[in-house]
C-alpha cells in the first residue's frame, strides 16, 4: 500500500510541475497562437518569420489569466493519473500472484530458484501485457464500430497509417 501511495504522490507532483507547459503545448497544437510571428534570422543569416516559444506563450497566458490560468485542466489530469496508477498496481499485483501459483510444482513444492534474467523477462512480459492489452481491446472496439482502428497495434495510433 505504501508503494502505491508513493507512486501516486510522485506522479501527482510531476503532473503539477509539468502542467503549465503541457497546457501551453495543447493550446499551440489546437491552433491558439495569440502572439504574432517576429522577424528573425536563421543560421545562414536569412530573414525568417519565427513563432514565439513555449515560455513566451506561457508568459502571455499568465499576463491574461494570471498564474492560476496556467493550471487550467489540472484536476482531470490528476484524477486520470491517480486512477491509472491504482489500476496498474492492482493488475500488476494480480499477474504477480498468478505467476507465484505457476512457480509451484507438483505437491506445492517450489521449483528451482529462477535466475534474475527469468525474473526480468517475467516483469517485462507483465508490463507489456498491462500496456498493450487495453490498447488492443480499444482498437478492436473501434474496428467493430467502423472506425479505422490501429494499423500496427501499440505503435501507430488511430487513423495514422505507416508508409511502407
LUMPA-302712 format. One record per residue: residue number from 1; residue in three letters; x, y negated, z of N, C-alpha, C in turn. Coordinates in steps of 0.02 Angstrom, whole numbers, always signed. Each point is the difference from the previous one (the first is absolute). Layout:
<atoms>
<atom NUM; 'ALA'; <X; Y; Z>; <X; Y; Z>; <X; Y; Z>>
...
</atoms>
This chain:
<atoms>
<atom 1; 'UNK'; <+41; +60; +0>; <-41; -60; +0>; <+43; -63; +0>>
<atom 2; 'UNK'; <+54; +3; +38>; <+45; -59; +3>; <+32; -12; -68>>
<atom 3; 'UNK'; <+14; +54; -36>; <+30; -7; -66>; <-48; -35; -48>>
<atom 4; 'UNK'; <-63; +18; +2>; <-50; -31; -43>; <-9; -74; +18>>
<atom 5; 'UNK'; <+0; -14; +65>; <-8; -70; +22>; <+59; -42; -22>>
<atom 6; 'UNK'; <+60; +27; +4>; <+58; -38; -21>; <+0; -11; -76>>
<atom 7; 'UNK'; <-24; +50; -38>; <-5; -9; -72>; <-52; -53; -18>>
<atom 8; 'UNK'; <-55; -1; +36>; <-52; -50; -13>; <+26; -70; +17>>
<atom 9; 'UNK'; <+34; -6; +57>; <+27; -66; +19>; <+53; -24; -49>>
<atom 10; 'UNK'; <+44; +44; -20>; <+52; -19; -48>; <-31; -20; -67>>
<atom 11; 'UNK'; <-47; +40; -24>; <-33; -15; -63>; <-39; -65; +3>>
<atom 12; 'UNK'; <-34; -12; +56>; <-38; -62; +9>; <+47; -61; +1>>
<atom 13; 'UNK'; <+56; +7; +34>; <+48; -55; +3>; <+27; -17; -69>>
<atom 14; 'UNK'; <+18; +51; -38>; <+26; -12; -67>; <-53; -29; -46>>
<atom 15; 'UNK'; <-62; +21; +9>; <-55; -27; -40>; <-10; -74; +14>>
<atom 16; 'UNK'; <+3; -18; +64>; <-8; -70; +19>; <+56; -42; -28>>
<atom 17; 'UNK'; <+61; +26; +3>; <+57; -38; -26>; <-2; -9; -76>>
<atom 18; 'UNK'; <-24; +50; -35>; <+0; -4; -73>; <-63; -31; -29>>
<atom 19; 'UNK'; <-51; -13; +40>; <-64; -24; -25>; <+5; -65; -40>>
<atom 20; 'UNK'; <+36; -51; +22>; <+1; -62; -39>; <+26; +10; -71>>
<atom 21; 'UNK'; <+54; +37; -8>; <+26; +11; -68>; <-44; +47; -41>>
<atom 22; 'UNK'; <-30; +49; +32>; <-46; +44; -36>; <-61; -40; -24>>
<atom 23; 'UNK'; <-25; -45; +42>; <-57; -41; -19>; <+17; -44; -60>>
<atom 24; 'UNK'; <+58; -32; +1>; <+22; -42; -56>; <+8; +42; -62>>
<atom 25; 'UNK'; <+29; +59; +7>; <+11; +45; -57>; <-67; +18; -33>>
<atom 26; 'UNK'; <-49; +16; +40>; <-66; +19; -27>; <-32; -59; -36>>
<atom 27; 'UNK'; <+6; -59; +29>; <-28; -60; -32>; <+32; -12; -68>>
<atom 28; 'UNK'; <+65; +9; -4>; <+35; -10; -64>; <-21; +54; -50>>
<atom 29; 'UNK'; <-9; +61; +24>; <-20; +55; -44>; <-69; -11; -30>>
<atom 30; 'UNK'; <-45; -31; +37>; <-68; -12; -26>; <-4; -65; -40>>
<atom 31; 'UNK'; <+56; -36; -6>; <+2; -59; -43>; <-9; -66; +36>>
<atom 32; 'UNK'; <+4; -1; +65>; <-6; -63; +37>; <+68; -34; +0>>
<atom 33; 'UNK'; <+7; -51; -41>; <+63; -37; -5>; <-15; -75; +4>>
<atom 34; 'UNK'; <-6; -27; +61>; <-19; -70; +7>; <+57; -49; -15>>
<atom 35; 'UNK'; <+61; +24; +1>; <+57; -45; -12>; <+21; +4; -73>>
<atom 36; 'UNK'; <+13; -58; -31>; <+19; +1; -71>; <+72; +25; -9>>
<atom 37; 'UNK'; <+15; +26; -59>; <+69; +20; -13>; <+46; -61; -3>>
<atom 38; 'UNK'; <+62; +10; +15>; <+50; -53; -2>; <+49; +14; -56>>
<atom 39; 'UNK'; <+33; -52; -22>; <+52; +8; -52>; <+66; +14; +35>>
<atom 40; 'UNK'; <+32; +53; -22>; <+65; +19; +28>; <+45; +25; -55>>
<atom 41; 'UNK'; <+57; +24; +19>; <+47; +26; -49>; <+15; +73; +16>>
<atom 42; 'UNK'; <+7; +40; -53>; <+19; +70; +10>; <+76; +6; +3>>
<atom 43; 'UNK'; <+26; +61; +2>; <+73; +9; +7>; <+38; -22; -61>>
<atom 44; 'UNK'; <-34; -8; -57>; <+33; -23; -61>; <-5; -75; -9>>
<atom 45; 'UNK'; <-32; -35; +48>; <-6; -73; -4>; <-60; -25; -38>>
<atom 46; 'UNK'; <-42; +44; -25>; <-60; -21; -38>; <-55; -20; +49>>
<atom 47; 'UNK'; <-42; -48; -20>; <-56; -20; +41>; <-55; +52; -5>>
<atom 48; 'UNK'; <-28; +19; +58>; <-54; +48; +3>; <-51; -23; +52>>
<atom 49; 'UNK'; <-61; +24; -6>; <-51; -11; +51>; <+8; +54; +53>>
<atom 50; 'UNK'; <+1; -22; +63>; <+6; +48; +55>; <-60; -7; +46>>
<atom 51; 'UNK'; <-29; +57; +18>; <-54; +0; +49>; <+31; +0; +70>>
<atom 52; 'UNK'; <-34; -30; +48>; <+26; +0; +68>; <+3; +71; +29>>
<atom 53; 'UNK'; <+42; +10; +49>; <+7; +66; +31>; <-50; +12; +56>>
<atom 54; 'UNK'; <+7; +57; +32>; <-46; +20; +54>; <+0; -51; +56>>
<atom 55; 'UNK'; <+59; -23; +19>; <+4; -45; +57>; <-30; -69; -15>>
<atom 56; 'UNK'; <+5; -23; -61>; <-33; -63; -19>; <-75; +7; +4>>
<atom 57; 'UNK'; <-26; +56; -25>; <-72; +13; +5>; <-22; +6; +73>>
<atom 58; 'UNK'; <+41; +33; +41>; <-17; +8; +71>; <-2; -69; +34>>
<atom 59; 'UNK'; <+47; -44; -15>; <-1; -67; +28>; <-62; -39; -23>>
<atom 60; 'UNK'; <-19; +9; -63>; <-60; -34; -26>; <-62; +25; +36>>
<atom 61; 'UNK'; <-7; +65; +9>; <-58; +28; +34>; <-1; -22; +73>>
<atom 62; 'UNK'; <+58; -2; +32>; <+4; -22; +69>; <-19; -74; +6>>
<atom 63; 'UNK'; <+17; -41; -50>; <-17; -71; +3>; <-75; -11; -10>>
<atom 64; 'UNK'; <-33; +45; -37>; <-72; -8; -12>; <-41; +33; +55>>
<atom 65; 'UNK'; <+14; +64; +14>; <-40; +39; +49>; <+31; +4; +69>>
<atom 66; 'UNK'; <+60; -26; +8>; <+35; +9; +64>; <+35; +67; +1>>
<atom 67; 'UNK'; <+43; +8; +50>; <+36; +64; +5>; <-47; +59; +9>>
<atom 68; 'UNK'; <-56; -13; +31>; <-49; +54; +10>; <-27; +26; -67>>
<atom 69; 'UNK'; <-1; -42; -51>; <-24; +19; -66>; <+44; +53; -33>>
<atom 70; 'UNK'; <+64; +3; +19>; <+44; +52; -27>; <-17; +70; +26>>
<atom 71; 'UNK'; <-39; +3; +54>; <-17; +65; +29>; <-71; +21; -18>>
<atom 72; 'UNK'; <-27; -29; -53>; <-66; +20; -24>; <+4; +73; -24>>
<atom 73; 'UNK'; <-47; +41; +21>; <-1; +70; -20>; <+42; +46; +43>>
<atom 74; 'UNK'; <+24; -25; +57>; <+42; +41; +43>; <-39; +55; +34>>
<atom 75; 'UNK'; <-60; -14; +23>; <-40; +49; +37>; <-13; +63; -41>>
<atom 76; 'UNK'; <-22; -4; -63>; <-10; +62; -38>; <+64; +39; -11>>
<atom 77; 'UNK'; <+56; -35; -10>; <+64; +35; -9>; <+19; +37; +64>>
<atom 78; 'UNK'; <-10; -33; +58>; <+16; +33; +64>; <-44; +61; +12>>
<atom 79; 'UNK'; <-64; -7; -13>; <-46; +57; +10>; <+18; +57; -46>>
<atom 80; 'UNK'; <+15; -15; -62>; <+19; +51; -48>; <+64; +36; +21>>
<atom 81; 'UNK'; <+49; -39; +23>; <+63; +29; +21>; <-8; +45; +61>>
<atom 82; 'UNK'; <-39; -22; +49>; <-11; +40; +60>; <-37; +64; -17>>
<atom 83; 'UNK'; <-52; -6; -39>; <-39; +59; -19>; <+43; +49; -40>>
<atom 84; 'UNK'; <+39; -25; -47>; <+44; +44; -39>; <+52; +34; +42>>
<atom 85; 'UNK'; <+28; -35; +48>; <+51; +29; +44>; <-30; +55; +43>>
<atom 86; 'UNK'; <-58; -12; +29>; <-32; +49; +43>; <-19; +63; -39>>
<atom 87; 'UNK'; <-31; -10; -59>; <-20; +58; -41>; <+62; +38; -23>>
<atom 88; 'UNK'; <+52; -35; -21>; <+62; +33; -22>; <+29; +42; +56>>
<atom 89; 'UNK'; <+1; -27; +61>; <+27; +37; +57>; <-40; +62; +16>>
<atom 90; 'UNK'; <-67; -5; -2>; <-42; +58; +16>; <+8; +55; -53>>
<atom 91; 'UNK'; <+1; -19; -64>; <+8; +50; -52>; <+68; +33; +3>>
<atom 92; 'UNK'; <+52; -40; +13>; <+67; +28; +6>; <+4; +47; +59>>
<atom 93; 'UNK'; <-32; -18; +55>; <-1; +45; +59>; <-35; +65; -17>>
<atom 94; 'UNK'; <-54; -4; -39>; <-36; +61; -21>; <+45; +45; -42>>
<atom 95; 'UNK'; <+37; -29; -47>; <+46; +40; -41>; <+56; +31; +41>>
<atom 96; 'UNK'; <+26; -37; +48>; <+53; +27; +42>; <-26; +58; +43>>
<atom 97; 'UNK'; <-61; -6; +25>; <-29; +54; +40>; <-13; +62; -43>>
<atom 98; 'UNK'; <-22; -11; -62>; <-13; +58; -43>; <+66; +34; -20>>
<atom 99; 'UNK'; <+55; -39; -6>; <+65; +30; -14>; <+26; +41; +58>>
<atom 100; 'UNK'; <-15; -20; +62>; <+21; +39; +58>; <-33; +69; +0>>
<atom 101; 'UNK'; <-63; +2; -23>; <-34; +64; -4>; <+31; +46; -53>>
<atom 102; 'UNK'; <+25; -30; -55>; <+31; +39; -52>; <+68; +27; +21>>
<atom 103; 'UNK'; <+35; -37; +44>; <+67; +20; +21>; <-1; +60; +47>>
<atom 104; 'UNK'; <-57; +13; +31>; <-4; +57; +44>; <-7; +63; -42>>
<atom 105; 'UNK'; <+41; +49; +14>; <-1; +62; -38>; <-52; +48; +28>>
<atom 106; 'UNK'; <+6; +64; -19>; <-47; +50; +27>; <+8; +7; +75>>
<atom 107; 'UNK'; <-56; +4; +34>; <+0; +7; +72>; <+18; -65; +36>>
<atom 108; 'UNK'; <-12; -56; -34>; <+13; -67; +28>; <+73; -8; +23>>
<atom 109; 'UNK'; <+46; +32; -35>; <+71; -9; +14>; <+27; -49; -51>>
<atom 110; 'UNK'; <+38; -49; +25>; <+24; -52; -46>; <+54; +30; -45>>
<atom 111; 'UNK'; <-3; -20; -64>; <+51; +22; -48>; <+66; -32; +17>>
<atom 112; 'UNK'; <+51; +14; -41>; <+66; -29; +11>; <-6; -76; +1>>
<atom 113; 'UNK'; <+46; -31; +36>; <+1; -72; +3>; <+15; -27; -70>>
<atom 114; 'UNK'; <-44; -43; -25>; <+10; -26; -67>; <+55; -53; +0>>
<atom 115; 'UNK'; <+32; -5; -56>; <+54; -48; -6>; <-28; -71; -3>>
<atom 116; 'UNK'; <+43; -49; +11>; <-22; -70; -3>; <-23; -17; -70>>
<atom 117; 'UNK'; <+29; +31; -51>; <-20; -13; -69>; <-72; +22; -10>>
<atom 118; 'UNK'; <-18; +59; +27>; <-69; +24; -7>; <-49; -47; +35>>
<atom 119; 'UNK'; <+20; -27; +57>; <-44; -47; +36>; <-9; -64; -40>>
<atom 120; 'UNK'; <+54; -24; -32>; <-5; -60; -41>; <-46; +12; -59>>
<atom 121; 'UNK'; <+7; +58; -31>; <-43; +17; -57>; <-73; +1; +22>>
<atom 122; 'UNK'; <-15; +29; +58>; <-69; +2; +24>; <-26; -70; +14>>
<atom 123; 'UNK'; <+41; -43; +30>; <-22; -68; +15>; <-13; -39; -64>>
<atom 124; 'UNK'; <+43; +7; -49>; <-10; -35; -64>; <-62; +26; -34>>
<atom 125; 'UNK'; <-11; +65; +2>; <-60; +30; -30>; <-63; -28; +32>>
<atom 126; 'UNK'; <+0; -5; +67>; <-58; -26; +35>; <-12; -73; -17>>
<atom 127; 'UNK'; <+54; -40; -3>; <-8; -71; -18>; <-27; -8; -71>>
<atom 128; 'UNK'; <+24; +42; -46>; <-25; -4; -69>; <-74; +19; -3>>
<atom 129; 'UNK'; <-19; +50; +40>; <-71; +17; +2>; <-41; -58; +24>>
<atom 130; 'UNK'; <+24; -33; +53>; <-38; -56; +28>; <-5; -58; -48>>
<atom 131; 'UNK'; <+51; -11; -40>; <+0; -57; -47>; <-38; +16; -64>>
<atom 132; 'UNK'; <+7; +60; -26>; <-27; +16; -66>; <-72; +24; +0>>
<atom 133; 'UNK'; <-21; +37; +51>; <-67; +27; +0>; <-55; -53; -3>>
<atom 134; 'UNK'; <+4; -53; +41>; <-54; -50; -7>; <-1; -33; -69>>
<atom 135; 'UNK'; <+58; -10; -29>; <+2; -31; -66>; <-28; +47; -53>>
<atom 136; 'UNK'; <+17; +63; +4>; <-25; +47; -51>; <-75; +10; +9>>
<atom 137; 'UNK'; <-24; +1; +62>; <-72; +6; +11>; <-38; -60; -27>>
<atom 138; 'UNK'; <+27; -60; +11>; <-34; -60; -26>; <+3; -2; -76>>
<atom 139; 'UNK'; <+54; +24; -30>; <+4; +0; -73>; <-49; +50; -29>>
<atom 140; 'UNK'; <-11; +57; +34>; <-49; +48; -25>; <-70; -30; +3>>
<atom 141; 'UNK'; <-14; -37; +54>; <-66; -32; +5>; <-7; -53; -54>>
<atom 142; 'UNK'; <+54; -36; -15>; <-3; -51; -52>; <-12; +32; -69>>
<atom 143; 'UNK'; <+33; +57; -12>; <-9; +33; -65>; <-71; +27; -7>>
<atom 144; 'UNK'; <-28; +25; +56>; <-69; +26; -3>; <-50; -56; -12>>
<atom 145; 'UNK'; <+17; -61; +23>; <-47; -56; -9>; <+8; -33; -68>>
<atom 146; 'UNK'; <+47; +24; -41>; <+8; -28; -67>; <+56; -50; -5>>
<atom 147; 'UNK'; <+34; -13; +55>; <+57; -46; -2>; <+60; +35; -32>>
<atom 148; 'UNK'; <+52; -37; -15>; <+56; +30; -35>; <+43; +44; +45>>
<atom 149; 'UNK'; <-1; -10; +66>; <+38; +42; +46>; <+74; -11; -4>>
<atom 150; 'UNK'; <+38; +46; +28>; <+72; -5; -1>; <+29; +40; -59>>
<atom 151; 'UNK'; <+51; -27; -31>; <+34; +36; -54>; <+47; +52; +29>>
<atom 152; 'UNK'; <+46; -22; +39>; <+45; +45; +36>; <-12; -16; +73>>
<atom 153; 'UNK'; <-31; +47; +36>; <-23; -15; +67>; <+56; -24; +44>>
<atom 154; 'UNK'; <-16; -51; +39>; <+44; -31; +49>; <+57; -40; -30>>
<atom 155; 'UNK'; <+5; -4; -66>; <+53; -39; -30>; <-26; -62; -34>>
<atom 156; 'UNK'; <-56; +7; -37>; <-27; -56; -37>; <-71; -13; +24>>
<atom 157; 'UNK'; <-16; -61; +22>; <-67; -14; +25>; <-52; +2; -55>>
<atom 158; 'UNK'; <-62; -8; +22>; <-58; +3; -44>; <+8; -47; -59>>
<atom 159; 'UNK'; <-17; +23; -61>; <-2; -38; -62>; <+69; -21; -26>>
<atom 160; 'UNK'; <+53; +22; +29>; <+66; -14; -27>; <+27; +64; -30>>
<atom 161; 'UNK'; <+14; -2; -64>; <+23; +60; -34>; <+75; -7; -17>>
<atom 162; 'UNK'; <+40; +49; +18>; <+71; -5; -17>; <+11; +7; -75>>
<atom 163; 'UNK'; <+48; -37; -26>; <+16; +8; -71>; <+56; +52; -7>>
<atom 164; 'UNK'; <-14; +52; -37>; <+49; +54; -7>; <+25; +1; -72>>
</atoms>
